[in-house]
Amino acid sequence: MNSRRCINLNHRRASSPIRMCAMCGEVLNHQIPSKECSADDHAEKRKHQNMYCCDCGEYLLETQD
């Protein structure tokens, strides 16, 4: 996790419904398998202002060349 404390409340849950935190990228629930996402999936998550994909953990805010 980042050196600063993440404000996403899923970190406090015993069994988070998502694999990765969309704000810091930390794995929240190891029991949920990682999935391979498409560019369209990541575009949709960027619309929701997520910094990281909650399914695969990829950083979403990088500029595309």
C-alpha positions in Angstrom: 0.0 0.0 0.0 1.1 3.6 -0.5 2.9 5.3 2.4 -0.2 7.4 2.9 -3.3 5.8 4.4 -5.9 4.9 1.7 -9.3 6.2 2.4 -11.2 3.4 0.6 -13.4 1.7 3.2 -13.0 -1.7 1.5 -9.7 -2.0 3.4 -11.7 -2.3 6.7 -13.9 -5.1 5.4 -13.1 -8.7 6.4 -14.2 -10.0 3.0 -14.1 -7.2 0.4 -16.3 -7.8 -2.7 -13.5 -6.6 -5.0 -10.0 -8.0 -5.5 -8.0 -4.8 -5.8 -8.4 -1.3 -4.3 -9.4 1.2 -7.0 -7.6 4.0 -5.2 -4.2 2.5 -4.2 -4.0 -0.8 -6.1 -3.5 -3.0 -3.0 -4.9 -6.5 -3.1 -7.9 -6.6 -0.8 -9.3 -10.1 -1.3 -6.9 -12.8 -2.3 -9.7 -15.3 -2.8 -11.1 -13.5 -5.8 -9.1 -14.5 -8.9 -7.4 -11.9 -11.0 -9.0 -11.4 -14.4 -7.7 -10.2 -17.7 -9.4 -7.0 -18.6 -9.9 -5.4 -22.0 -9.1 -1.8 -23.0 -12.9 -1.2 -23.0 -13.1 -2.4 -19.4 -10.3 0.0 -18.4 -11.9 2.9 -20.2 -15.2 2.3 -18.3 -13.3 2.2 -15.0 -11.5 5.5 -15.9 -15.0 7.1 -16.4 -15.6 6.2 -12.8 -12.4 8.0 -11.9 -10.6 4.9 -10.6 -6.8 5.1 -10.4 -6.4 1.3 -10.5 -8.4 -1.5 -12.0 -10.2 -3.4 -9.2 -10.1 -6.6 -11.3 -6.5 -6.8 -12.5 -4.7 -4.0 -10.5 -3.4 -2.2 -13.6 -2.7 1.6 -13.1 -5.3 3.3 -15.3 -4.1 6.9 -15.4 -1.0 6.5 -17.6 -1.1 8.5 -20.8 -1.4 6.5 -23.9 0.9 7.3 -26.8 
